[in-house]
Amino acid sequence: MPTILGQNQYGKAENRVVKITRDGDTHHIKDLNVSVALSGEMDEVHLTGSNANVLPTDTTKNTVYAFAKEYGIESAEQFGIHLARHFVNSQDPIHQARIRIEEYSWERIETSEANSKFIGSDDVKHSFVRKGQETRVSEITYNGSEWQVISGLKDLVVMNSTNSEFWGYIKDKYTTLQEAYDRILATQVSGRWRFNWTDDEQRMPNWERSYEQTKKHMLEAFAETYSLSLQQTLYQMGSRIINNRAEIDEVRFSLPNKHHFLVDLEPFGLKNDNEVYFAADRPYGLIEATILRDGVEPKIPVDMTNL
């Protein structure tokens, strides 16, 4: 049977680039993992092996590092925009560029009081420790006329030690779970949000402030929601973002329920008054949903595994 070539793309994945900005003795770090995927007029390289339309993946790697110097890294989103625009506008056969970025955060190490026998606390502004809270992620796609920017985070672990219940659910002959009227609610947040900035004529968001504020609203909603289900909490987290961040039209969360089960201490003559728990890592409930601004069509993939 005859065959035809379907969707295809190529590029250089996981280019690790660390940019140090030296402001006198004070240094700043941007630590990114950048993946480039290009698509366009690539039939011949697949069908005949002709590389006439192929920009080498090694060149895309070099571009990442050169742009870190040429443009700096103000934000992951802005850096991705520079790269995507360059690849599409500089090479006729390339019609679309997708830049995926993971950002690893660092914070400055607090030093000892003055009069240190070493450098002195007032002089140390170049030492950092990796933040362990979450990994920031971005995906920037450009087709020569329209942008799509999706940002987010993963691996952010949060917990409420009370103000969570779970009861009134369907019960059948296989149900063994006891209803809970005071439980731990914990999850490892994977979230993505899509911006309504789509072309260069619009005012570009302040990417750094947007991320900080979006995370703030998300965490406030998690903490302030008296939860009867993780689904309810998820919806409140997304709604809080949509209602407070005008630049964002769509939010999608994937929330594994990190179960905490009360340990039975009665065999030891002890009463467990919601104090001692067993933290189970698997299996886990997985709660996923998209929250949209009214009138907006969803565009974030349902499966965010590779996003």
FIBA-205038 format. One record per residue (C-alpha): residue in three letters; z, y negated, x negated; chain. Coordinates in nm, 3 decimals. Example, Ala and Ser with C-alpha at 12.3 -4.5 7.8 and 13.67 -1.06 7.14 Angstrom:
{type: ALA | c3: 0.780 | c2: 0.450 | c1: -1.230 | mol: A} .
{type: SER | c3: 0.714 | c2: 0.106 | c1: -1.367 | mol: A} .
# end
This chain:
{type: MET | c3: 0.000 | c2: 0.000 | c1: 0.000 | mol: A} .
{type: PRO | c3: -0.072 | c2: -0.355 | c1: -0.125 | mol: A} .
{type: THR | c3: 0.225 | c2: -0.567 | c1: -0.230 | mol: A} .
{type: ILE | c3: 0.289 | c2: -0.939 | c1: -0.232 | mol: A} .
{type: LEU | c3: 0.530 | c2: -1.151 | c1: -0.436 | mol: A} .
{type: GLY | c3: 0.823 | c2: -1.288 | c1: -0.244 | mol: A} .
{type: GLN | c3: 1.084 | c2: -1.550 | c1: -0.329 | mol: A} .
{type: ASN | c3: 1.144 | c2: -1.582 | c1: -0.701 | mol: A} .
{type: GLN | c3: 1.330 | c2: -1.802 | c1: -0.944 | mol: A} .
{type: TYR | c3: 1.435 | c2: -1.801 | c1: -1.306 | mol: A} .
{type: GLY | c3: 1.659 | c2: -1.996 | c1: -1.539 | mol: A} .
{type: LYS | c3: 1.950 | c2: -1.982 | c1: -1.779 | mol: A} .
{type: ALA | c3: 2.285 | c2: -1.875 | c1: -1.640 | mol: A} .
{type: GLU | c3: 2.637 | c2: -1.966 | c1: -1.750 | mol: A} .
{type: ASN | c3: 2.577 | c2: -2.232 | c1: -2.011 | mol: A} .
{type: ARG | c3: 2.929 | c2: -2.325 | c1: -2.123 | mol: A} .
{type: VAL | c3: 2.946 | c2: -2.690 | c1: -2.220 | mol: A} .
{type: VAL | c3: 3.259 | c2: -2.882 | c1: -2.316 | mol: A} .
{type: LYS | c3: 3.228 | c2: -3.261 | c1: -2.342 | mol: A} .
{type: ILE | c3: 3.498 | c2: -3.459 | c1: -2.525 | mol: A} .
{type: THR | c3: 3.504 | c2: -3.831 | c1: -2.449 | mol: A} .
{type: ARG | c3: 3.694 | c2: -4.024 | c1: -2.714 | mol: A} .
{type: ASP | c3: 3.845 | c2: -4.347 | c1: -2.584 | mol: A} .
{type: GLY | c3: 4.009 | c2: -4.451 | c1: -2.907 | mol: A} .
{type: ASP | c3: 4.298 | c2: -4.214 | c1: -2.964 | mol: A} .
{type: THR | c3: 4.288 | c2: -4.102 | c1: -2.600 | mol: A} .
{type: HIS | c3: 4.053 | c2: -3.812 | c1: -2.533 | mol: A} .
{type: HIS | c3: 3.916 | c2: -3.676 | c1: -2.203 | mol: A} .
{type: ILE | c3: 3.771 | c2: -3.328 | c1: -2.136 | mol: A} .
{type: LYS | c3: 3.503 | c2: -3.199 | c1: -1.903 | mol: A} .
{type: ASP | c3: 3.463 | c2: -2.820 | c1: -1.925 | mol: A} .
{type: LEU | c3: 3.169 | c2: -2.679 | c1: -1.728 | mol: A} .
{type: ASN | c3: 2.987 | c2: -2.351 | c1: -1.678 | mol: A} .
{type: VAL | c3: 2.631 | c2: -2.449 | c1: -1.577 | mol: A} .
{type: SER | c3: 2.367 | c2: -2.216 | c1: -1.431 | mol: A} .
{type: VAL | c3: 2.007 | c2: -2.333 | c1: -1.382 | mol: A} .
{type: ALA | c3: 1.756 | c2: -2.171 | c1: -1.144 | mol: A} .
{type: LEU | c3: 1.398 | c2: -2.299 | c1: -1.117 | mol: A} .
{type: SER | c3: 1.124 | c2: -2.208 | c1: -0.870 | mol: A} .
{type: GLY | c3: 0.771 | c2: -2.320 | c1: -0.791 | mol: A} .
{type: GLU | c3: 0.423 | c2: -2.209 | c1: -0.900 | mol: A} .
{type: MET | c3: 0.533 | c2: -1.890 | c1: -1.070 | mol: A} .
{type: ASP | c3: 0.296 | c2: -1.631 | c1: -0.923 | mol: A} .
{type: GLU | c3: 0.089 | c2: -1.581 | c1: -1.239 | mol: A} .
{type: VAL | c3: 0.381 | c2: -1.502 | c1: -1.468 | mol: A} .
{type: HIS | c3: 0.473 | c2: -1.218 | c1: -1.234 | mol: A} .
{type: LEU | c3: 0.120 | c2: -1.096 | c1: -1.156 | mol: A} .
{type: THR | c3: -0.054 | c2: -1.133 | c1: -1.492 | mol: A} .
{type: GLY | c3: 0.220 | c2: -1.220 | c1: -1.739 | mol: A} .
{type: SER | c3: 0.079 | c2: -1.569 | c1: -1.805 | mol: A} .
{type: ASN | c3: 0.356 | c2: -1.805 | c1: -1.919 | mol: A} .
{type: ALA | c3: 0.145 | c2: -2.119 | c1: -1.870 | mol: A} .
{type: ASN | c3: 0.379 | c2: -2.253 | c1: -1.597 | mol: A} .
{type: VAL | c3: 0.703 | c2: -2.129 | c1: -1.750 | mol: A} .
{type: LEU | c3: 0.956 | c2: -2.364 | c1: -1.906 | mol: A} .
{type: PRO | c3: 1.153 | c2: -2.133 | c1: -2.138 | mol: A} .
{type: THR | c3: 1.507 | c2: -2.060 | c1: -2.030 | mol: A} .
{type: ASP | c3: 1.612 | c2: -2.151 | c1: -2.384 | mol: A} .
{type: THR | c3: 1.477 | c2: -2.500 | c1: -2.313 | mol: A} .
{type: THR | c3: 1.688 | c2: -2.527 | c1: -2.000 | mol: A} .
{type: LYS | c3: 1.992 | c2: -2.432 | c1: -2.208 | mol: A} .
{type: ASN | c3: 1.911 | c2: -2.700 | c1: -2.464 | mol: A} .
{type: THR | c3: 1.865 | c2: -2.955 | c1: -2.187 | mol: A} .
{type: VAL | c3: 2.216 | c2: -2.890 | c1: -2.057 | mol: A} .
{type: TYR | c3: 2.368 | c2: -2.971 | c1: -2.395 | mol: A} .
{type: ALA | c3: 2.140 | c2: -3.267 | c1: -2.463 | mol: A} .
{type: PHE | c3: 2.219 | c2: -3.420 | c1: -2.123 | mol: A} .
{type: ALA | c3: 2.593 | c2: -3.382 | c1: -2.187 | mol: A} .
{type: LYS | c3: 2.539 | c2: -3.619 | c1: -2.479 | mol: A} .
{type: GLU | c3: 2.276 | c2: -3.843 | c1: -2.321 | mol: A} .
{type: TYR | c3: 2.439 | c2: -3.894 | c1: -1.980 | mol: A} .
{type: GLY | c3: 2.794 | c2: -3.777 | c1: -2.037 | mol: A} .
{type: ILE | c3: 2.970 | c2: -3.581 | c1: -1.761 | mol: A} .
{type: GLU | c3: 3.111 | c2: -3.821 | c1: -1.505 | mol: A} .
{type: SER | c3: 3.144 | c2: -3.539 | c1: -1.254 | mol: A} .
{type: ALA | c3: 3.001 | c2: -3.191 | c1: -1.209 | mol: A} .
{type: GLU | c3: 2.793 | c2: -3.313 | c1: -0.915 | mol: A} .
{type: GLN | c3: 2.648 | c2: -3.612 | c1: -1.100 | mol: A} .
{type: PHE | c3: 2.567 | c2: -3.398 | c1: -1.403 | mol: A} .
{type: GLY | c3: 2.390 | c2: -3.144 | c1: -1.182 | mol: A} .
{type: ILE | c3: 2.190 | c2: -3.422 | c1: -1.016 | mol: A} .
{type: HIS | c3: 2.067 | c2: -3.546 | c1: -1.355 | mol: A} .
{type: LEU | c3: 1.958 | c2: -3.194 | c1: -1.450 | mol: A} .
{type: ALA | c3: 1.789 | c2: -3.107 | c1: -1.120 | mol: A} .
{type: ARG | c3: 1.595 | c2: -3.434 | c1: -1.107 | mol: A} .
{type: HIS | c3: 1.478 | c2: -3.386 | c1: -1.466 | mol: A} .
{type: PHE | c3: 1.348 | c2: -3.032 | c1: -1.420 | mol: A} .
{type: VAL | c3: 1.157 | c2: -3.110 | c1: -1.098 | mol: A} .
{type: ASN | c3: 1.018 | c2: -3.448 | c1: -1.203 | mol: A} .
{type: SER | c3: 0.922 | c2: -3.356 | c1: -1.559 | mol: A} .
{type: GLN | c3: 0.735 | c2: -3.028 | c1: -1.490 | mol: A} .
{type: ASP | c3: 0.458 | c2: -3.011 | c1: -1.228 | mol: A} .
{type: PRO | c3: 0.483 | c2: -2.634 | c1: -1.168 | mol: A} .
{type: ILE | c3: 0.857 | c2: -2.661 | c1: -1.090 | mol: A} .
{type: HIS | c3: 0.909 | c2: -2.752 | c1: -0.726 | mol: A} .
{type: GLN | c3: 1.280 | c2: -2.687 | c1: -0.688 | mol: A} .
{type: ALA | c3: 1.583 | c2: -2.678 | c1: -0.913 | mol: A} .
{type: ARG | c3: 1.920 | c2: -2.536 | c1: -0.820 | mol: A} .
{type: ILE | c3: 2.216 | c2: -2.616 | c1: -1.046 | mol: A} .
{type: ARG | c3: 2.538 | c2: -2.423 | c1: -0.998 | mol: A} .
{type: ILE | c3: 2.849 | c2: -2.542 | c1: -1.183 | mol: A} .
{type: GLU | c3: 3.201 | c2: -2.417 | c1: -1.226 | mol: A} .
{type: GLU | c3: 3.447 | c2: -2.670 | c1: -1.364 | mol: A} .
{type: TYR | c3: 3.765 | c2: -2.572 | c1: -1.545 | mol: A} .
{type: SER | c3: 4.033 | c2: -2.840 | c1: -1.535 | mol: A} .
{type: TRP | c3: 4.262 | c2: -2.948 | c1: -1.816 | mol: A} .
{type: GLU | c3: 4.568 | c2: -3.168 | c1: -1.809 | mol: A} .
{type: ARG | c3: 4.729 | c2: -3.358 | c1: -2.090 | mol: A} .
{type: ILE | c3: 5.032 | c2: -3.197 | c1: -2.254 | mol: A} .
{type: GLU | c3: 5.343 | c2: -3.409 | c1: -2.223 | mol: A} .
{type: THR | c3: 5.494 | c2: -3.465 | c1: -2.565 | mol: A} .
{type: SER | c3: 5.851 | c2: -3.513 | c1: -2.680 | mol: A} .
{type: GLU | c3: 6.034 | c2: -3.842 | c1: -2.695 | mol: A} .
{type: ALA | c3: 5.952 | c2: -4.094 | c1: -2.964 | mol: A} .
{type: ASN | c3: 6.089 | c2: -4.045 | c1: -3.316 | mol: A} .
{type: SER | c3: 5.934 | c2: -3.699 | c1: -3.337 | mol: A} .
{type: LYS | c3: 5.933 | c2: -3.568 | c1: -3.692 | mol: A} .
{type: PHE | c3: 5.569 | c2: -3.477 | c1: -3.639 | mol: A} .
{type: ILE | c3: 5.304 | c2: -3.717 | c1: -3.508 | mol: A} .
{type: GLY | c3: 5.518 | c2: -3.903 | c1: -3.257 | mol: A} .
{type: SER | c3: 5.486 | c2: -3.884 | c1: -2.880 | mol: A} .
{type: ASP | c3: 5.311 | c2: -4.219 | c1: -2.849 | mol: A} .
{type: ASP | c3: 5.029 | c2: -4.100 | c1: -3.075 | mol: A} .
{type: VAL | c3: 4.948 | c2: -3.765 | c1: -2.912 | mol: A} .
{type: LYS | c3: 4.678 | c2: -3.813 | c1: -2.649 | mol: A} .
{type: HIS | c3: 4.446 | c2: -3.534 | c1: -2.750 | mol: A} .
{type: SER | c3: 4.636 | c2: -3.217 | c1: -2.654 | mol: A} .
{type: PHE | c3: 4.568 | c2: -3.033 | c1: -2.328 | mol: A} .
{type: VAL | c3: 4.664 | c2: -2.722 | c1: -2.133 | mol: A} .
{type: ARG | c3: 4.428 | c2: -2.551 | c1: -1.891 | mol: A} .
{type: LYS | c3: 4.520 | c2: -2.606 | c1: -1.528 | mol: A} .
{type: GLY | c3: 4.572 | c2: -2.277 | c1: -1.352 | mol: A} .
{type: GLN | c3: 4.546 | c2: -2.385 | c1: -0.990 | mol: A} .
{type: GLU | c3: 4.179 | c2: -2.347 | c1: -0.905 | mol: A} .
{type: THR | c3: 3.821 | c2: -2.349 | c1: -1.029 | mol: A} .
{type: ARG | c3: 3.608 | c2: -2.633 | c1: -0.896 | mol: A} .
{type: VAL | c3: 3.251 | c2: -2.539 | c1: -0.800 | mol: A} .
{type: SER | c3: 2.931 | c2: -2.726 | c1: -0.717 | mol: A} .
{type: GLU | c3: 2.576 | c2: -2.638 | c1: -0.619 | mol: A} .
{type: ILE | c3: 2.306 | c2: -2.905 | c1: -0.642 | mol: A} .
{type: THR | c3: 1.957 | c2: -2.829 | c1: -0.508 | mol: A} .
{type: TYR | c3: 1.657 | c2: -3.067 | c1: -0.535 | mol: A} .
{type: ASN | c3: 1.298 | c2: -3.015 | c1: -0.421 | mol: A} .
{type: GLY | c3: 1.147 | c2: -3.344 | c1: -0.532 | mol: A} .
{type: SER | c3: 1.239 | c2: -3.539 | c1: -0.220 | mol: A} .
{type: GLU | c3: 1.557 | c2: -3.399 | c1: -0.068 | mol: A} .
{type: TRP | c3: 1.899 | c2: -3.316 | c1: -0.210 | mol: A} .
{type: GLN | c3: 2.159 | c2: -3.069 | c1: -0.096 | mol: A} .
{type: VAL | c3: 2.502 | c2: -3.090 | c1: -0.257 | mol: A} .
{type: ILE | c3: 2.768 | c2: -2.830 | c1: -0.180 | mol: A} .
{type: SER | c3: 3.103 | c2: -2.861 | c1: -0.355 | mol: A} .
{type: GLY | c3: 3.423 | c2: -2.667 | c1: -0.329 | mol: A} .
{type: LEU | c3: 3.684 | c2: -2.457 | c1: -0.503 | mol: A} .
{type: LYS | c3: 3.798 | c2: -2.099 | c1: -0.546 | mol: A} .
{type: ASP | c3: 4.112 | c2: -1.912 | c1: -0.654 | mol: A} .
{type: LEU | c3: 4.354 | c2: -2.170 | c1: -0.514 | mol: A} .
{type: VAL | c3: 4.663 | c2: -1.969 | c1: -0.410 | mol: A} .
{type: VAL | c3: 4.886 | c2: -2.127 | c1: -0.144 | mol: A} .
{type: MET | c3: 5.188 | c2: -2.008 | c1: 0.052 | mol: A} .
{type: ASN | c3: 5.405 | c2: -2.111 | c1: 0.346 | mol: A} .
{type: SER | c3: 5.738 | c2: -1.927 | c1: 0.334 | mol: A} .
{type: THR | c3: 5.803 | c2: -1.995 | c1: 0.705 | mol: A} .
{type: ASN | c3: 5.651 | c2: -2.167 | c1: 1.011 | mol: A} .
{type: SER | c3: 5.409 | c2: -1.879 | c1: 1.058 | mol: A} .
{type: GLU | c3: 5.399 | c2: -1.614 | c1: 1.331 | mol: A} .
{type: PHE | c3: 5.166 | c2: -1.332 | c1: 1.435 | mol: A} .
{type: TRP | c3: 5.209 | c2: -1.164 | c1: 1.773 | mol: A} .
{type: GLY | c3: 5.036 | c2: -1.105 | c1: 2.107 | mol: A} .
{type: TYR | c3: 4.743 | c2: -0.919 | c1: 1.949 | mol: A} .
{type: ILE | c3: 4.552 | c2: -0.619 | c1: 2.085 | mol: A} .
{type: LYS | c3: 4.738 | c2: -0.290 | c1: 2.046 | mol: A} .
{type: ASP | c3: 4.588 | c2: 0.056 | c1: 2.066 | mol: A} .
{type: LYS | c3: 4.694 | c2: 0.405 | c1: 1.954 | mol: A} .
{type: TYR | c3: 4.620 | c2: 0.318 | c1: 1.592 | mol: A} .
{type: THR | c3: 4.830 | c2: -0.001 | c1: 1.585 | mol: A} .
{type: THR | c3: 5.145 | c2: 0.021 | c1: 1.375 | mol: A} .
{type: LEU | c3: 5.190 | c2: -0.343 | c1: 1.274 | mol: A} .
{type: GLN | c3: 5.506 | c2: -0.500 | c1: 1.415 | mol: A} .
{type: GLU | c3: 5.489 | c2: -0.844 | c1: 1.570 | mol: A} .
{type: ALA | c3: 5.622 | c2: -1.119 | c1: 1.344 | mol: A} .
{type: TYR | c3: 5.791 | c2: -1.438 | c1: 1.459 | mol: A} .
{type: ASP | c3: 5.878 | c2: -1.567 | c1: 1.113 | mol: A} .
{type: ARG | c3: 5.654 | c2: -1.454 | c1: 0.830 | mol: A} .
{type: ILE | c3: 5.512 | c2: -1.562 | c1: 0.496 | mol: A} .
{type: LEU | c3: 5.158 | c2: -1.697 | c1: 0.520 | mol: A} .
{type: ALA | c3: 4.974 | c2: -1.684 | c1: 0.187 | mol: A} .
{type: THR | c3: 4.608 | c2: -1.692 | c1: 0.091 | mol: A} .
{type: GLN | c3: 4.372 | c2: -1.748 | c1: -0.200 | mol: A} .
{type: VAL | c3: 4.142 | c2: -2.026 | c1: -0.084 | mol: A} .
{type: SER | c3: 3.769 | c2: -2.012 | c1: -0.141 | mol: A} .
{type: GLY | c3: 3.615 | c2: -2.317 | c1: 0.023 | mol: A} .
{type: ARG | c3: 3.281 | c2: -2.500 | c1: 0.023 | mol: A} .
{type: TRP | c3: 3.185 | c2: -2.830 | c1: 0.180 | mol: A} .
{type: ARG | c3: 2.839 | c2: -2.980 | c1: 0.225 | mol: A} .
{type: PHE | c3: 2.770 | c2: -3.349 | c1: 0.184 | mol: A} .
{type: ASN | c3: 2.543 | c2: -3.548 | c1: 0.415 | mol: A} .
{type: TRP | c3: 2.395 | c2: -3.730 | c1: 0.116 | mol: A} .
{type: THR | c3: 2.038 | c2: -3.598 | c1: 0.103 | mol: A} .
{type: ASP | c3: 1.814 | c2: -3.863 | c1: -0.053 | mol: A} .
{type: ASP | c3: 1.824 | c2: -4.132 | c1: -0.318 | mol: A} .
{type: GLU | c3: 1.805 | c2: -4.412 | c1: -0.060 | mol: A} .
{type: GLN | c3: 2.153 | c2: -4.328 | c1: 0.064 | mol: A} .
{type: ARG | c3: 2.469 | c2: -4.446 | c1: -0.104 | mol: A} .
{type: MET | c3: 2.590 | c2: -4.168 | c1: -0.330 | mol: A} .
{type: PRO | c3: 2.948 | c2: -4.044 | c1: -0.274 | mol: A} .
{type: ASN | c3: 3.216 | c2: -4.093 | c1: -0.536 | mol: A} .
{type: TRP | c3: 3.221 | c2: -3.726 | c1: -0.630 | mol: A} .
{type: GLU | c3: 3.553 | c2: -3.724 | c1: -0.817 | mol: A} .
{type: ARG | c3: 3.746 | c2: -3.911 | c1: -0.548 | mol: A} .
{type: SER | c3: 3.584 | c2: -3.706 | c1: -0.274 | mol: A} .
{type: TYR | c3: 3.701 | c2: -3.383 | c1: -0.436 | mol: A} .
{type: GLU | c3: 4.056 | c2: -3.511 | c1: -0.483 | mol: A} .
{type: GLN | c3: 4.082 | c2: -3.636 | c1: -0.125 | mol: A} .
{type: THR | c3: 3.919 | c2: -3.327 | c1: 0.028 | mol: A} .
{type: LYS | c3: 4.163 | c2: -3.100 | c1: -0.153 | mol: A} .
{type: LYS | c3: 4.451 | c2: -3.325 | c1: -0.047 | mol: A} .
{type: HIS | c3: 4.359 | c2: -3.309 | c1: 0.323 | mol: A} .
{type: MET | c3: 4.305 | c2: -2.933 | c1: 0.302 | mol: A} .
{type: LEU | c3: 4.647 | c2: -2.872 | c1: 0.149 | mol: A} .
{type: GLU | c3: 4.821 | c2: -3.111 | c1: 0.388 | mol: A} .
{type: ALA | c3: 4.671 | c2: -2.925 | c1: 0.684 | mol: A} .
{type: PHE | c3: 4.785 | c2: -2.591 | c1: 0.541 | mol: A} .
{type: ALA | c3: 5.138 | c2: -2.720 | c1: 0.491 | mol: A} .
{type: GLU | c3: 5.172 | c2: -2.908 | c1: 0.820 | mol: A} .
{type: THR | c3: 5.023 | c2: -2.653 | c1: 1.062 | mol: A} .
{type: TYR | c3: 5.274 | c2: -2.435 | c1: 1.244 | mol: A} .
{type: SER | c3: 5.059 | c2: -2.127 | c1: 1.229 | mol: A} .
{type: LEU | c3: 5.021 | c2: -1.858 | c1: 1.492 | mol: A} .
{type: SER | c3: 4.729 | c2: -1.708 | c1: 1.299 | mol: A} .
{type: LEU | c3: 4.549 | c2: -1.767 | c1: 0.971 | mol: A} .
{type: GLN | c3: 4.240 | c2: -1.847 | c1: 1.179 | mol: A} .
{type: GLN | c3: 4.425 | c2: -2.139 | c1: 1.339 | mol: A} .
{type: THR | c3: 4.530 | c2: -2.268 | c1: 0.998 | mol: A} .
{type: LEU | c3: 4.174 | c2: -2.234 | c1: 0.864 | mol: A} .
{type: TYR | c3: 4.036 | c2: -2.438 | c1: 1.153 | mol: A} .
{type: GLN | c3: 4.294 | c2: -2.711 | c1: 1.100 | mol: A} .
{type: MET | c3: 4.211 | c2: -2.726 | c1: 0.729 | mol: A} .
{type: GLY | c3: 3.841 | c2: -2.771 | c1: 0.798 | mol: A} .
{type: SER | c3: 3.893 | c2: -3.014 | c1: 1.084 | mol: A} .
{type: ARG | c3: 4.121 | c2: -3.232 | c1: 0.874 | mol: A} .
{type: ILE | c3: 3.848 | c2: -3.258 | c1: 0.609 | mol: A} .
{type: ILE | c3: 3.568 | c2: -3.338 | c1: 0.858 | mol: A} .
{type: ASN | c3: 3.781 | c2: -3.598 | c1: 1.039 | mol: A} .
{type: ASN | c3: 3.889 | c2: -3.777 | c1: 0.722 | mol: A} .
{type: ARG | c3: 3.586 | c2: -3.752 | c1: 0.492 | mol: A} .
{type: ALA | c3: 3.279 | c2: -3.917 | c1: 0.642 | mol: A} .
{type: GLU | c3: 3.057 | c2: -3.791 | c1: 0.358 | mol: A} .
{type: ILE | c3: 3.113 | c2: -3.425 | c1: 0.454 | mol: A} .
{type: ASP | c3: 2.944 | c2: -3.257 | c1: 0.753 | mol: A} .
{type: GLU | c3: 3.023 | c2: -2.888 | c1: 0.704 | mol: A} .
{type: VAL | c3: 3.310 | c2: -2.682 | c1: 0.562 | mol: A} .
{type: ARG | c3: 3.327 | c2: -2.305 | c1: 0.515 | mol: A} .
{type: PHE | c3: 3.635 | c2: -2.109 | c1: 0.413 | mol: A} .
{type: SER | c3: 3.691 | c2: -1.752 | c1: 0.303 | mol: A} .
{type: LEU | c3: 4.064 | c2: -1.679 | c1: 0.319 | mol: A} .
{type: PRO | c3: 4.206 | c2: -1.341 | c1: 0.222 | mol: A} .
{type: ASN | c3: 4.543 | c2: -1.288 | c1: 0.383 | mol: A} .
{type: LYS | c3: 4.779 | c2: -1.213 | c1: 0.094 | mol: A} .
{type: HIS | c3: 5.022 | c2: -0.996 | c1: 0.287 | mol: A} .
{type: HIS | c3: 5.397 | c2: -1.007 | c1: 0.221 | mol: A} .
{type: PHE | c3: 5.594 | c2: -0.726 | c1: 0.386 | mol: A} .
{type: LEU | c3: 5.970 | c2: -0.723 | c1: 0.431 | mol: A} .
{type: VAL | c3: 6.133 | c2: -0.452 | c1: 0.220 | mol: A} .
{type: ASP | c3: 6.356 | c2: -0.209 | c1: 0.409 | mol: A} .
{type: LEU | c3: 6.694 | c2: -0.243 | c1: 0.238 | mol: A} .
{type: GLU | c3: 6.897 | c2: -0.054 | c1: 0.501 | mol: A} .
{type: PRO | c3: 6.902 | c2: 0.270 | c1: 0.293 | mol: A} .
{type: PHE | c3: 7.108 | c2: 0.071 | c1: 0.042 | mol: A} .
{type: GLY | c3: 7.341 | c2: -0.073 | c1: 0.303 | mol: A} .
{type: LEU | c3: 7.185 | c2: -0.417 | c1: 0.271 | mol: A} .
{type: LYS | c3: 7.047 | c2: -0.651 | c1: 0.538 | mol: A} .
{type: ASN | c3: 6.714 | c2: -0.814 | c1: 0.456 | mol: A} .
{type: ASP | c3: 6.726 | c2: -1.148 | c1: 0.635 | mol: A} .
{type: ASN | c3: 6.368 | c2: -1.258 | c1: 0.552 | mol: A} .
{type: GLU | c3: 6.456 | c2: -1.278 | c1: 0.185 | mol: A} .
{type: VAL | c3: 6.298 | c2: -0.988 | c1: -0.007 | mol: A} .
{type: TYR | c3: 5.928 | c2: -0.905 | c1: 0.029 | mol: A} .
{type: PHE | c3: 5.672 | c2: -0.669 | c1: -0.116 | mol: A} .
{type: ALA | c3: 5.352 | c2: -0.857 | c1: -0.208 | mol: A} .
{type: ALA | c3: 5.052 | c2: -0.633 | c1: -0.140 | mol: A} .
{type: ASP | c3: 4.727 | c2: -0.719 | c1: -0.315 | mol: A} .
{type: ARG | c3: 4.508 | c2: -0.478 | c1: -0.113 | mol: A} .
{type: PRO | c3: 4.387 | c2: -0.400 | c1: 0.138 | mol: A} .
{type: TYR | c3: 4.389 | c2: -0.749 | c1: 0.284 | mol: A} .
{type: GLY | c3: 4.271 | c2: -0.922 | c1: 0.597 | mol: A} .
{type: LEU | c3: 3.975 | c2: -1.151 | c1: 0.527 | mol: A} .
{type: ILE | c3: 3.937 | c2: -1.454 | c1: 0.752 | mol: A} .
{type: GLU | c3: 3.613 | c2: -1.656 | c1: 0.729 | mol: A} .
{type: ALA | c3: 3.469 | c2: -1.939 | c1: 0.937 | mol: A} .
{type: THR | c3: 3.258 | c2: -2.255 | c1: 0.927 | mol: A} .
{type: ILE | c3: 3.373 | c2: -2.589 | c1: 1.069 | mol: A} .
{type: LEU | c3: 3.102 | c2: -2.844 | c1: 1.151 | mol: A} .
{type: ARG | c3: 3.074 | c2: -3.206 | c1: 1.249 | mol: A} .
{type: ASP | c3: 2.952 | c2: -3.214 | c1: 1.609 | mol: A} .
{type: GLY | c3: 2.571 | c2: -3.202 | c1: 1.625 | mol: A} .
{type: VAL | c3: 2.526 | c2: -3.068 | c1: 1.270 | mol: A} .
{type: GLU | c3: 2.343 | c2: -2.744 | c1: 1.191 | mol: A} .
{type: PRO | c3: 2.515 | c2: -2.503 | c1: 0.947 | mol: A} .
{type: LYS | c3: 2.352 | c2: -2.464 | c1: 0.604 | mol: A} .
{type: ILE | c3: 2.627 | c2: -2.314 | c1: 0.386 | mol: A} .
{type: PRO | c3: 2.556 | c2: -1.939 | c1: 0.349 | mol: A} .
{type: VAL | c3: 2.780 | c2: -1.710 | c1: 0.551 | mol: A} .
{type: ASP | c3: 2.821 | c2: -1.491 | c1: 0.240 | mol: A} .
{type: MET | c3: 2.955 | c2: -1.722 | c1: -0.032 | mol: A} .
{type: THR | c3: 2.982 | c2: -1.445 | c1: -0.293 | mol: A} .
{type: ASN | c3: 2.723 | c2: -1.604 | c1: -0.521 | mol: A} .
{type: LEU | c3: 2.775 | c2: -1.966 | c1: -0.421 | mol: A} .
# end
